[in-house]
Amino acid sequence: MEAHLRKGLAELGLGDDAAPSLLRFGELLLEKNKVMNLTAITDPEDVVSLHFLDSAALLTLADLKNKTVVDVGTGAGFPGMPLKILEPSIRMTLLDSLGKRITFLQEVCNELGLQNVQCVHARAEEFAAEHRQSFDFAVSRAVANLSVLCELCLPLVKAGGYFLSMKSVESDEELESAKKAIKILGGQVERTADYQIPGTEVVHRVIFIKKIAETPKKYPRPFAKIKKNPL
């Protein structure tokens, strides 16, 4: 697990000073997963590849140093927790609607001594309504449709900032159908970046959506409306 992590970080051009903290996070994750459903990935080597290195790749694609970042629908802490561990200057907010997950992430932050991390138990649309244009970046690896994610994430981003959506490389159709929503919400697709996770054949994609105008105040709508009638 350790050798795989250090090799993968090196392939991404990242230092490995944070490897002990990442490995400890992995231990805590797999330990807690025995009593609580946090991840379907339970092989330690796969945790390194599909959680840690997948998340770490974002640092090679976007400059998050000294930025305020919110991870929307963080789940077990991805991509937000590895980003914070690898780049301590990030002022990170981990947001999830399930209290048990947030309690777990707070325990991890306490054990690892992480500073400037807020672990927030809230529904994304309610948090977005209260924290409009507060962040340089919103990131999400959640499986929701892109148009839904954009309505939850773009209101949180400052003008000139970005929503980084982690998707599969089969997301062309999803992106095309979300373009109307992105425009309504004040965003613009700047680019997509495909990357291969070190040590695997897996290729994933990050969609860079730049915030070019303020999101109209009526967004985000209540989640039931977002889901029933996506933009």
C-alpha positions, 0 to 999 in steps of 0.5 A: 500500500505504501510503496504503491502510494509513494510511486503513484504520487511521484508519477503525478509529480507530487511529493510524498511527505503526506504519505503517512497521513494518507495511509493513516486515513486509509486505515481509519476508513477501512476500519470504520467501513466495517461498521458503517457503509463508507466505501465499496472499495475495500482492497487497500491497493484499490483505496490507494488507486481509486480514492487517493491517487484519483483525488490527488490528480486534481492537484496536477490539473488545478492550482488549489494552493491557498484557495478556499475549496468546498467538496460537495457531497464528499461522502467518505472524504473524496476528493476533499480529504486527500487534497487537504492532506497533500496541499495543507494551504487549502482552506477546505470545507467538506460537505455532506448530508449524512451526519455519520460521514461528517462525524467520521471525517471530523474524527480523521481531521482531529487525529491527523491534526488538520487545520482549516478544515470545516466538516459540515453536515448539511444538504447541499442546496441549503448550504449553497443558499447560505454561502453564496459565492464564498469559495474559489473552487467547488469540487465534486466526485458525486455521481449525480447528473452534471446539471443537478451538480451545477445547480448545487455547486455553482452558486457557491463559487465566486466570480472567476472561480471554478466548479471542478466536476470529476466524471468518467470519460463517457460524460460527453452526452451528459456535459452537452445536456448540462450546457443550458443549466451551466449558462443559466447558473453563470458558468461556462465550460472552459475545458475538460482534462482526461487523466490516467490514474497511476498504476492502473488502466483507469482514465477519468475526466475533470470538467472545468466550469468557470464562474463568469457571472453571478448565479441568479438568486432563485438558484439553487431550488429545493432539491425535490424541484432540482431532481424533478425538473433539472435545468 
